[in-house]
């Protein structure tokens, strides 16, 4: 596991939500360029029972990242091919208007969609912890105007630390996650 960038150190002390804890455990996982695939990412597919349809890490894996972190958190994620399609995550959980820690954000992008977790925001962008962001599990800034859906996991009891988090606008804004 790689260390989180300094401005996200607050995530190391957050006991909840579980899906963020699970995502941090695999922070820094990256795909292997070319014909080989990262065996860890392929294990995620097997764990989610998607190994027959997800066979290499050249295939977009932001949805697979969501499925494995939610499964490890005790939730039933999207199943089959839907789990691999970013925009399908706009059907998961409970619709919201305002993003908070651990919420699922679904974005429009050239050629499809992207999905990841809200870990903060600045005036222009959401700070998103997700997979297949520059071919890695990392945090990027994505323009708020690209967000097409905000979803909350179906908590039995919403954790007390679920809140909006405001962070300085450091770094470039992602334009096309892959």
C-alpha positions, 0 to 999 in steps of 0.5 A, a space after each residue: 500500500 502506498 502512502 496517501 498524499 499529505 492533504 488526504 491524511 485525514 482518511 487514515 484516521 477515519 474509522 468509517 465508512 467501511 468502503 473507504 477503509 477497504 479502498 485505502 487498503 489497496 491504494 496504489 494498486 496499478 495495472 500492468 501495461 501491455 499484454 500482462 495483467 496485475 494478478 491482484 486486479 484479476 483476484 478482485 474479479 474472481 472475488 466478485 465472481 466476474 473472472 469469466 467476463 473480466 480477464 485482463 487489466 486493459 479492460 476498464 476497472 473502475 467499476 471492478 474497484 467499486 465492486 470489490 471494495 463494497 463486497 469487502 465492506 459487507 455490501 452486495 455490489 452490482 452483479 455481472 457485467 453491470 459491475 464493470 460499467 461505470 454508469 451502472 453505479 448510478 443505480 446502486 444505493 440511494 440517490 443524493 443531492 450533496 456528496 459526503 465522505 464515502 459516497 459513490 460519484 458517477 461521472 461522464 467522460 469521453 467514451 463512457 463513464 467513471 466511478 469512484 468515492 467522494 473523499 473531499 471537494 474544493 470549489 471546482 472539483 470533487 476529490 475522488 478515490 477510485 480505481 483506474 485513475 491514471 491506471 492506478 488506485 489513487 485520488 484525483 480531482 474531477 470537475 463537479 460539472 461532470 458528475 451525473 450521479 451521487 449515491 450513498 451506500 445503504 447504511 443500516 446506521 449512517 456513521 457519525 463522521 459522514 460529512 462534506 469535506 472541503 480541501 484545498 484545490 491542489 493539483 491538476 483536474 483529471 480530464 479523462 480517467 483511465 
